[in-house]
Amino acid sequence: MKETRWAILAAAALVAVVAGRRIQIKKQQGSLPPGPRSLPLIGNVLDMNWQQPWVTFADWSREHGDLVYSRLFGLGIVTLHSEKSIRDLLDKRSYKYSDRVALVTVEPYGTEFNTPTIRYGDTWRFHRRLYHQVFHQEAATVYRPMQTRKAHELMVNLLSHPSEFHEHMHAFGAAVVMSAVYDYDVKPNDPIIRTVIEAVEKMVGAPEKSALVAAFPFLKYVPPSLPGGNFNAAICREYCKKMIEEPYQYMIRKMQADEGMTSMGADCLRRFGEEGDVEQMIKDACGTAFSAGSDTTASVLIVFILAMTLYPDIQARAQKEVDAVVGDDRLPTYEDRDSLPFLDALIRETLRWGPVTPLAVWHATSEDDIYNGYFIPKGTAIVANVWALSRDPIKYPSPETFNPDRFLTPTGELTEDEFRYPFGFGRRICPGMHLADASLWIAVASMLSLFNFAKTKDAQGRDVEPNATWTSGVVIAPKAFPCSVTPRNPSITRVKLDELIKEAQH
């Protein structure tokens, strides 16, 4: 009995020492950043606007400060709402803040190929090396002739079927990336593109969706025909496999017939080999490049069209600049870019006014950290609220107004603010941003040169306001909205456009 009493006392003393040590460590580490009160198990799930979580995070920031801590089921989240905190953590401390959230959906859903969700380590570094070889600023210029051709195809599509402009932007984004990655020319109603689109729609890669599956694992098995079937793991895995394999095998067949072809996949295979894990990583990186790149380009171009529809005076000013440099007897080329500063300012303002990646891609901490006295545990999701940055009223007065002059000096030169936030931060910044930037520029320059975008009219001749609603997800865009797309010059027929294109390509 006496031995039992001593054992109980010893155990109690040990518990007291451990508890005291934890309290001491907690005091040394600091407290978690402030945030809304959360509920047991589910955290702040019920507080979130799931269509626009960036708005919810921004609302919390106004109450709790720059760093806000919240929970989504078992996942701790720190959202950042200022350029300073984002630079301090994601750039200056990138060695601690370059991981990704550990998603329970990766393996069962077949998304382990996806570079943006790969954990920080050797596999991610090799993916990054592959992208850098072919998409760094100098290397990406090799794709400009192709991007120009695809922009010209976009002009033909807009002239032929102007009411389908929304679909044309997506076709352009897909065409550029498929050509750059696989040297694949997209066809109308292309079966490979259809497979890729369906795979992207079925992917459950967002951290919030993964947290939901972690809380309710049965969602992986819900048949597609039932409510919740969009979380079915087997269907997602099947489509992801097809998305990776089909365009890759096309490229291999084309390489065998044309040893000189230029594409990301072909160049990487020549440099790094075609055996074992290396080939699989090249295949995975190629699949990621399409799924990540085509949607963002299309989304930005749709935002551009919405802005031109709502701000005809800005459109007219940009067209005046293009006309002064390009004239009306040829199409814009990349050589014109330095002479068109307002056009570049307009693209930057498009990225700011309607950020298509409002929360970027979530980072995660690979070890514990202290920042401004707050303790940020290992494994915490770190979310840069790009939307909040774009709505900073001090840096961008009247932030809801589309105003490219924000990015010009009083003398008309471009400022140093490029608003590159939608492309990410630190070591996880988008490796294809130079390719995307060139695609945006040639498409916007060509559209402004040839077309007017305006509000449609109702039966009484009154303007119809677009009132666009937005999609939700990691990448967002305005849903289809009414817009009148007409040639600026009535002489621009299909024959005349073909002549301009022919001249531009010689």
N, C-alpha and C positions, 0 to 999 in steps of 0.2 A: 504493500500500500504506500509505504514511504517512497519507494523507487518510482511508483506511478506519479506521485505528487511532484517529485523532482523533475520527472520527464515533462509533465504539463507546464511547470514553471519555466523549464529550459525552452520549451517550444514557444511559450508566450513571450519570453525574452527575445527569442530569435525573430518572431513576428514583429515585435516592437522595434528591433534594430532595423529590420528590412523596411518597415513602414517609415521609420525616421529617415532612413537613407533615401527613400523615394521622395519624401518631402523635401529633403535637402537638395537632391538633384533637381527637382522641379523648380525650387527657388533659384538655383544657379542657372537653369536653362531659361527661365522666364515662362510666362503663360502663353497659351495659344492666342492668336490674333482674335479680336472681338468679332462677334457676329450674332445672327439671330438665334434665339433659343430653339433647340432641336428636340424632337421627341425620341423616346427610346426606340431602338431598332430601325425605324424608318428615317430618322434625322429630319431634314427639312423638305422632304418630298412634297408635302401638302402645301408648302409655302411658295413653290416654284411655278412660274409661268412657263410651261413646257414648250409653248410655241415660240417664246422669246425669252429664254433664260438670261440672256445678256441684260435685258431690262431689269429683271429681278435682282441680279447681282449689282447693277448700278444703283438701284433703289437702296439696297442694303449698304452700299458704300457711302451714300449720303448720310446715313445714320451712324455707321460704325467706323468710317475712315477708309484709308487707301487699301489696307489689307483686310479682307473679310474672310472669316472662317465659317464654313458650313459643313453639313454632312449629308451625304446621299446614301441611305442605308448604311453600310459599313465603311464607305469611302469618305475620308476627310478631304476637304477642298479649301484651298486658299486662292481667292481671286484677287488679282492686281488691277488697280484702276488708274495708275499714273505712269507716265513715261519713265520717271525716275525709278520707281520700284521695279518695273519690268527690266530696265537696263541693269540695275544693280544685281538682280537675281539671275535672270535668264541669259544675260550677256557676260557680266563680270564674274559671276559665280557659276558659269555654265558647267563646270566640272561636277557640280552637285545637282544641277537643275536640268539635265539633258535626258533623264530617263523618261519612260512612259508609264502610265498607270498599268498595273498588272491586271489584264482583262481575262475573265474566265471564259470569254466567248472566242478567244483566238483559235485554239486547237479544235474544239467541237464544230466551229463554223468554217473552218478551212481558210482563215484569214492570216495565217502565220507568214504569208508572203508579203504582207502589206508594210512597206517601209515606215510610214508614219507611226505605226503602232508597235514596231519592233523595239524591244528593250535596249537600252544603251549598252553596247558591247561590241564584240568583234564582228558579228554578222551585220549589225547596223553600219559599222565603219566600212565594211567592204561594199555594201550597197552605196554608201556615200561616195566612196572612191569611184565606183562605176559611173554615177551621175556626174561627178566632177570631171571625169575624163572627156565627156561629150557635151556637157551643158554649161561649163564655165563661160565667163563672159566672152572670151576670144573664140573658143571652140564653137559656141552657139551661132556665130555668124555664118557658118557653113549652111545652115538651114534657111537662111533668108530668101534665096530664090524659090524654095519650096513654099515658104510662108506667103510670098508675094503671089504665087500661082493660086494658092488656096484662097487668098483674099479676093483675087479676081473671080474665082468660081463663086464666092459669096456674092459678089456684085451681080453676076449673071442670075443667081437665084433670087436676089431681091428684085431685080428688074422683071423677072418672069412671074414670080409669085409673091408680090409684096406683102400680102396679108399673112403669109406664113413666116414672117421675120423671126418669130420666137424659135421655130424649128431650125431656121437657117443658121442662127447663132450657135446652136448646139452642134449642128452638122459641121460648121467651121472649126469649132474647138476640137471635135473628134478627129476631123480630117488632118489637122496639123499634127496632133500628138501621134496618131497612128502612122503617119508618114515619117515623123522624126524617130519614132521608136522601132518600127518594123518595116519602113519603106513600103507601106501598104496604102493603096489608093481606095478611099471609101467610095462605095457605090450607093445609089438610091436604095432605100430599104435594105441596107447591107445586113446580112445575117450575123456576121461577126460583131458588128456594132450593136445589133439587137441583143446578142448574148451578153456583151459587156454591160450594157445599160441595165439589163435585168439582174445581173450579178451585183452591180453597185447598189441597186435598189434593195436587194435582199441582204446585203452585208449588215451585220450587227456589230459595228466597230466603234461606235461612239461610247465613251465611258459611262454616260447616263443609262444607255440601253444595256450595257454590260452589267452595271450595278443591279438593274432590274432582274436580269437573268440570274445573277448570283443570289438574289433574294428569293426568286421563284424559279428554281431549276426546271420545273415541269414545262416551262415555256419552250424549251428546246424541242419538245416532242409534240407540240400541238399541231395537228394536221393543217395544211395551208387553207383548207376550205372553212375552218372554224375561226371565230374571233381569237386574236393572238397568234394566228398562223404565220404572220410575218416574222416571227421569231424562230421558225422551224430551222433547226441546225442542218439536217440532212439536205434540204433543198438549197440552202446557202452554200454548203460545201460543194455540192454538185455544180452549181453555176460558177463558183470561183475557180474550180478546176478547169472548166471549159473556157473561162475568160483568160486563164493563163496559157492554156495549151493551144487553142485554135490559132490565134495570130502568131504565136511563136513558131508553130510548125509551118505556117505559110512562109514566114521569114526564112526558115531553114531551107525550104524547097527553092526559094528565090535565090538564096546565097549559092546554092549548088549550081544554078544556071547563070548567075551573074556575080562573079567574084569581086567586082568593083563597087557593089552597091553601098550606099551610105545610110546608116541608121544607127541608133544607139545600140540595139541588140547585136547587129553585125560587127560593129567596131569593138564592142566589149568581148565578143567571142574571139575575134582575131587577136586581141591583146592578152586575154587571160585564159584562153583555152576552152575546151568543150567537154571536160570530163568531170563526173561526180558532183560534189557539192558546189563547185565553181559554176558549172552550167546551170544548176538549179537556182543559185542565187541571181545569176544574170536573168534567167527566166522570170523569177519573182520580181526583180527590180523593174523589168520591162512591163509586167502586168500592173505594178504600182503606178508607173509613170502615166499610163493611160487613165486609170481610174481616178487618179488625183489631179491630172492636168486638164482634161477636157472640160469638166464641169465648171471649174473656176474661170477659165477663159470665157466660156459662153455666158456665165452669170454676169461677169463684169460688162460684157457687151450689151446685155439686156438692160442693165442699169444705165448704161450710156444712152441707149435709145429712149428710155423713160425720161431721163434728164433733158434730152433734146426736145422731147415732146412737150415737157412742162416749161422749158426755158427757151423759147424761140429766139430771144435776143442774144443769148449765149451762142446758140447754134449759128446765127447769122454772123456773129463776130468771128467765130472760128472759120467759117466758110470764106469770109473775106480774107483772112490771113492765108488760107490754103490757095485761094485764087491768085493772090498777089505773087506767090512763089511758084505755083504749079501751072497756073493758067487753065484754059479749058480745052487744050489740044493734046493733053497727055494725062496719065494717071500718076499719083504720088509715088515716090520711091524712097528708100531708106536714106538716100543722099540728101533728101530735102529736110531731114529731121532737125538738124541744127538751126535751120532758118524758120522753124515753126514753134517758137516757145509757148505761145498761147495754147497750141494743140497739146503739148506735153502737160501744161498746167491743167488743162481740161481733163486729161486722163488721170492725173493725180487726184483731182477733185472728185472724179467718178469713184475712185477707190475709197476716198474718205466719206463721200455723201451716202453711199450705199455699200458699206463693207460686206463683202460676200462670205467672209470667214469671221463672223463677229466675235467669236471666242478663240480664234486661231485653232491650233491643235494642242490639246492639253499636255503639259509637261508633268513630270513627277520628280520628287526628290530622291536621290540615291543614298542619302545619309541625312542625319539630323542637322539642323542649322538654327542659328539665332540671327534674327534680322530686326533691327530697331527695338530690341528688347523682347521680341516675340519668339516663341519656340515654334519651329516648323518641323514636325517629325518626319522621319524617313518614310517614303511611300505615300506622302501627301500629294494629291493632284494640285498642280499649279496652273491657274487659268488666267491668261492675259485677256482682259476685256477690251478687245480692239474697238468694239462699238462705243464703249465709254470714252476711249481716247479720241475717237472721231467726233464726239459730241462735247469735247472740252470747250466751254464758252470763252475761256480766257485765251487759249491758243487759236480757236476757230470761232470768232464771234458770229452770232446768228447761225449756229451749226446746221439747222435744218434747211438753210438756203443753199442752193447750188451756186458757188461763186469761185471760179478758177483763179481769180485775182489773188486769192490767199497764197498762191504758190508763185507769185511774181513780185519782183521788187518794183519800186516806184518808176524805175527806168525800163521796165518791161523784160527784165532778165529773170530766169528761173531761180527760185530760192534754193537753199540747201535741204529744205524739207521735202523729201520725195514720197512721204507717206507709204513706206514699204511694209507697214505693220501686217497687212493681210498675208504677207509671204512668210510670217513667222519670225522667230527670234533665236539668237544664240547659235549653238552648234546644230540645232534642228531647223534652221531656216530653209525654206524651200529651195532645193538645188536647181529647179527648173525655172527660177524666176526670170532669168535673162531671156529664155525662149518665150515665156509667157508675155513679157514686156514687149518683145518685138512683134508678137502676134497681135497684141492689143493695138500697138501703134499703127501697123499697116492696115488693119481692118478699119480703125476709126478714121484714119486719114482718107482712105478710099471711100468710105461711106459719106463723109462730109463733102468730098469732092463731087460726088455724083447725085446724092439724094437729099431730100427734105423729109424730116420727121415731124409730123404735126398731129394735133388732136383731130379725131374724126368728127363728123357732123351728124346730128340726128335728122329726122324727117322735116323738122322746122328750120333746119340750117343752123342750129345752135351747137356750140362746142360740147363734145362729150368728154368729161373729165376721166382720165385713165383710172384713178383710184385703185392702183395696183395693190393686190395682196401678195404676201411673200411666202415662199416655201419655208420649211424649218429643217434643221439638221446642222451638220458641221459646215457644209457649204449651202448658202441660201441664195435666192434670186427672186425677182418679181415674177409672179405667175403671169400667164398670157393676159395682155391688156389691149384695148383698142388703140390703134395708131395708124395714121395714114402715111404710107411710104411712097413718095413720088419722085421721079427724076427732076433734078433742078432745071435741066435744060430739055425742052420738048424734043430736041433733035437726037437725044440719047435713045436710039432704038437698039434692038439686039444687034443689028448689023454694025452700027456705029460703035457700040461697046466692044464687039469682037475686034474691030479695027484698032481701038485704043489698047486692048489687051495684047494684040499681036505686036504692036509697036513697042509696048513696054517690055515684052519678053525677048526682044532682039537687040 
